[in-house]
Amino acid sequence: MMKKNNSKSTVLVAMSGGVDSSTAAFLLKEKGYEVFGITMKLFDWRPKEKQGDEECCTLQASIDARDVCHRLDIPHYVIDVREDFKKEVINSFVSEYLCGRTPNPCVNCNTKIKWKYLAGKAKKLGANFLSTGHYAHTEYDRKKGRYILRKGIDKTRDQSYVLWGLSQENLAQTVFPLADLTKNQIREIAEKNRLKVADKPESQEICFVPNDDYASFLSNWKKDKEISKGDIVDLKGEKIGEHQGIAFYTIGQRKGLGISNAKPLYVVDIDVQKNTLLVAEEKELYRECFLVRHTNWISIDKPDEPIRCQIKIRYLHQPVWGRVYPENGDFFRVRFETPQKAITPGQSAVFYEEDVVLGGGVIDSVK
């Protein structure tokens, strides 16, 4: 929800060079805010001739953001956060895969890079608020005495799932101009107001992985020094194939296993200690209980007793009902009321009450 119009308020907008953040900047200026655009240099851009139009965080993306800011007659800044992005996002991404887990780098990027540096830069520039092109709502709940995070109105684009790590301080400072708009409406606004990125393709899933080929990225990043081949085994423990390194596989994967069977086989478990993949038929992928840690609670205090809510275990997963139980230390035990397919360590579990984000955490292990 966009905060109350105030012509004296200043907002810093994270500009990725895409249509969403560009339209966010336009809408905020139309609302009466004084707007600054800022682009974060997150990693070493590849040569321009090897970049695709759909890639974000590239040199062309920065140029597009600058051109939009020029069109809107607002200042544009670029800040270099490559070292911290490498440490907090890329190294973590690689490390998780090497441990047989499947991370969501967008969560780390949002909580440990974007809001951290945007908030700091906003203060230096005298901005009251910061803004992004995320599809989500934030508002202050007077009864609860805290800021809450809600899903965006466009359910096909809702990005509240990757924002569960934001703090109360983050949410108090944040404006989401796209909360009540659909993607089609955003493109129409951009085209009507002659923003050059109106027809720009969607960015790829992982911004720092070319062509979404994370296997090649991992190989090049580690130069194969920590990635070794191992056995693929069935439920009886018998070897039926050989994998190229556990970092290249994820729970639920069927393609690329290099094995043949009368019925399709899927990765149902990854044993890091034994360096093996366990494969089985699809029915073996369904589980109902798992552990979560590193939680952050937004609209409620950290629960000290079980709660029933809807739970989402990956970005495109439809939330389903389950219960969350406090465990010892930082852990919470989650049990679905209906078994779900491919619950994957490393991914985020986000807890909802209708469209309100209660909180979230990282899937640690599956029972």
Secondary structure, DSSP 8 states (H G I E B T S, - for coil): ------TT-EEEEE--SSHHHHHHHHHHHHHT-EEEEEEEE-S----GGG--TT-SSSHHHHHHHHHHHHHHT--EEEEE-HHHHIIIIIHHHHHHHHTT----HHHHIIIIIIHHHHHHHHHHTT-SEEE---SEEEEEETTTTEEEEEE-S-TTT--GGGGTT--HHHHHTEE-TTTT--HHHHHHHHHHTT-TTTT-----SSTTSGGG-HHHHHHHHHTTTT---EEEE-TTS-EEEEES-GGG--TT--TT-----SS--EEEEEETTTTEEEEE-GGGGEEEEEEEEEEEESSS---SS-EEEEEE-STT---EEEEEEE-STT-EEEEEEEEEE---TTSEEEEEETTEEEEEEEEEEE-
